[in-house]
Amino acid sequence: MDELTYPILVTPLTADDGGGFAATVPDLPGCMSDGETPEEALRNVREVIDAWIAMARKFSHAVP
């Protein structure tokens, strides 16, 4: 499989949202995760990217 790369946005979460950091993938709608640190958020969202792509392919949806 070809390696796909996507920009990832990491932003701090407010205390009201539980603190930590959110990581979102603008090119993959709904693809996001979080973590206590920016590094943890990045690690977590990489797993979510793989799951997002797998589900898109399972249902024959286009993968950007």
N, C-alpha and C positions, 0 to 999 in steps of 0.2 A: 504494500500500500504506500502511496506517495505521502510524504509528510506534509501536513497542512499547517500553516501558521496564521494566527489571528492576533490582532491587537487586543490587549487586555487593559482595562481601566481599573486601577486600584484606588479606592477612596476611603477616607476614614468614616466610620459610623458614629453617630452621636450617642451619648450616654443613654438617651431615650430609646435608641434602636439596639441597645445592648453593648455598644462599644466595639472595639476591634476595627476590622477593615473589610470592605466589600470588594469583590473582584467580578467585573462584568465583561462580557464579550459582545460588543455591539453588533458584530456581523452574524451572531447566532442568537436569534430572539429567545429570550427567557433563560439564556445560559449565564448562570451566576453562582457564586459561592461566597463564603466569608472565612475569616480566621482571626485569631487574636493579634497576629502581626501581618504586615504586608506579605512577607515570605510565605507564611502559612496560607493566606488567602490565595496566592498564586499557585501553590502546590495543589490546593483543593480544587481550584477552578480548572486546572489541567485535567484532572480526573473527570470533571463534569463535561468538558469539551469532548472527551472520548465517548462518554455516554450519550451526549447530544447527537454526535455524528452517527453512532451505532443505531440509535432510534430513528433518525432521519432515513438512513439507508434501509432499515427494516420495513419502513412504511413507504419506501420508494419516493421520498421527498428529496429535492435537490439539496446538495451540500455546497454552500458557497466556498 
